[in-house]
Every structure is written in structure tokens, then in C-alpha cells.
Amino acid sequence: MSVIDEVLAANEIYSRTHELRRLTPRPERKLAVLTCMDTRLSTRTLGLKEGDAHIIRNAGGIVTDDTLRSLVVSHHLLGTEEFMVVNHTDCGLMHTSEQDLRTRIQNRTGTAAVAPAFFYAFQNVEENVRHQLQKLRTHPWIPRTVAIRGFVYDVSSGRLREIKDF
């Protein structure tokens, strides 16, 4: 049995007592979180429960076109008022470069591709958070009334550390 088959079996059991029907697409706490897809980050890490926030995940917690699309919808259509950007220590994208990653994938697959155009590898997690904050704060569709704050999650200690931009 594949892992997907195991997930489907677990979902069948879950659906018999599904209790989240009362939730709406609007986050209860009016929060949207952009974070990495790393398995060490979870809603539990942030003290959130189902329905509290929109959680947007991608490799590196990067503000991409699709992330912007989701955050703009989250604010303008679904009422979020705060955006939280969370990167973390020991991120896989910190241990490579754009060219090394592209070369590695091309060597494995035997072909080049036009997408993704960038993997957004970075060396300094604090600088990366600041860069993501700047992209959000300067976007014309994200009003200045939206609180935007950035953090680094330390995977060893479990603590969040706020990153102030200059």
C-alpha cells in the first residue's frame, strides 16, 4: 500500500466523524502565514488550530507570484489583516546555490526546463526574511494597514525570533 493509499484510508475513517464543517474560508484570527514547506514547521509550532489562519507554504517561504496571489486574495476577499513570514534555520535552500541546484536537477533528469525560472536559494536566513518583507510591503495591492512581520524559527530550540527590517 502506498502512502497516498494510507492517507485515503485514514481520510475515510476521519470523514465518518468530520467536525470541521462549521469552519469558513475566512481565518478566525485574520492571519495569513507564509512559511517554508519544511516538515519541522506546523500550526502547532505557531500555537494555531484549524480555522485560525491561512497557511501558505513553499520551499523557502518565498514571496513568489503565486504567494502574492494567495495573500492578495486572503486579504481582499477573505479578510486577513496580518501577514506573518516565517523562515527557519537549517533550510535546504541555504545549502545550495541557484546554479548548483539547477545543474543537479538537470543531471538527474537529463534535460533543461524553463520553469521554474528560479529556486530562490539563499545563504542568510535573516536577509531572506527581510527581502520577503520588502516584497510584500512594496506591493501596490497590499495596503499599508496590513501588519507584515517576519520571523526565523530555530529548528533546534523551537523558538521564533522576530526579524526587524532596517
VENBEL-V904405 format. One record per helix or strand. SS is the DSSP state (2 for helix, 1 for strand). FROM is the first residue (numbers start at 1). LEN is the number of residues. If there is no record, write none. Layout:
ss=SS from=FROM len=LEN
ss=SS from=FROM len=LEN
This chain:
ss=2 from=3 len=13
ss=1 from=31 len=6
ss=1 from=53 len=6
ss=2 from=65 len=12
ss=1 from=82 len=7
ss=2 from=92 len=4
ss=2 from=98 len=12
ss=2 from=125 len=13
ss=1 from=147 len=7
ss=1 from=160 len=4
